[in-house]
Amino acid sequence: MYRINKGKLSVAMLNAGVDTSKRLAELSGVSVNTISRLNNGGSVKLPTLQAMAEALNCNPVELVEEARP
């Protein structure tokens, strides 16, 4: 499971021209509820992360929190 970095997600959305979570949900096939949960600190499975990254034309690594030692 991975945690989305909200700042990184915002930058990726801006770069991709995706202005709302609803639009990201439409483009990625991920539910609006899932994206809302992620924005509130929830974790994401790899397939969901990959779908969001593909919709935003970025590498999934660009969206996740950095590992803590």
C-alpha positions as CSV (number, residue, x, y, z in Angstrom):
1,M,0.0,0.0,0.0
2,Y,1.1,3.5,-0.8
3,R,0.3,7.0,0.5
4,I,-0.3,9.8,-1.9
5,N,1.5,13.0,-1.4
6,K,-1.2,15.7,-1.8
7,G,1.3,18.3,-2.9
8,K,2.8,16.1,-5.6
9,L,-0.7,15.1,-6.7
10,S,-1.7,18.7,-7.0
11,V,1.4,19.5,-9.1
12,A,0.8,16.5,-11.4
13,M,-2.9,17.5,-11.8
14,L,-1.9,21.0,-12.7
15,N,0.7,19.8,-15.2
16,A,-1.8,17.5,-16.8
17,G,-4.5,20.1,-17.0
18,V,-6.8,18.2,-14.7
19,D,-8.6,20.7,-12.5
20,T,-10.8,18.6,-10.2
21,S,-10.8,15.3,-8.4
22,K,-14.0,14.5,-10.3
23,R,-12.1,14.9,-13.6
24,L,-9.2,12.8,-12.3
25,A,-11.7,10.1,-11.4
26,E,-13.2,10.2,-14.9
27,L,-9.8,10.0,-16.6
28,S,-8.4,7.3,-14.4
29,G,-11.4,5.1,-13.8
30,V,-10.9,5.5,-10.0
31,S,-14.0,6.4,-8.0
32,V,-14.4,10.0,-6.7
33,N,-14.8,8.4,-3.2
34,T,-11.4,6.7,-3.5
35,I,-9.7,9.9,-4.6
36,S,-11.4,11.8,-1.7
37,R,-10.1,9.1,0.7
38,L,-6.6,9.4,-0.7
39,N,-6.7,13.2,-0.2
40,N,-7.7,12.6,3.4
41,G,-4.6,10.4,4.1
42,G,-5.9,7.0,3.0
43,S,-3.6,4.5,1.3
44,V,-3.8,3.2,-2.3
45,K,-3.0,-0.1,-3.9
46,L,-0.6,-0.3,-6.8
47,P,-3.2,-0.7,-9.6
48,T,-5.1,2.4,-8.4
49,L,-1.8,4.4,-8.2
50,Q,-0.9,3.3,-11.7
51,A,-4.3,4.3,-13.1
52,M,-4.0,7.7,-11.6
53,A,-0.4,8.2,-12.8
54,E,-1.4,7.1,-16.3
55,A,-4.3,9.6,-16.4
56,L,-1.9,12.3,-15.3
57,N,0.9,11.2,-17.7
58,C,3.4,10.8,-14.9
59,N,5.4,8.1,-13.1
60,P,3.6,6.6,-10.1
61,V,6.7,7.4,-8.0
62,E,6.0,11.1,-8.5
63,L,2.7,10.8,-6.6
64,V,3.7,8.9,-3.4
65,E,5.1,10.0,-0.1
66,E,8.8,9.4,0.3
67,A,9.8,6.5,2.4
68,R,10.7,7.3,6.0
69,P,13.7,5.5,7.6
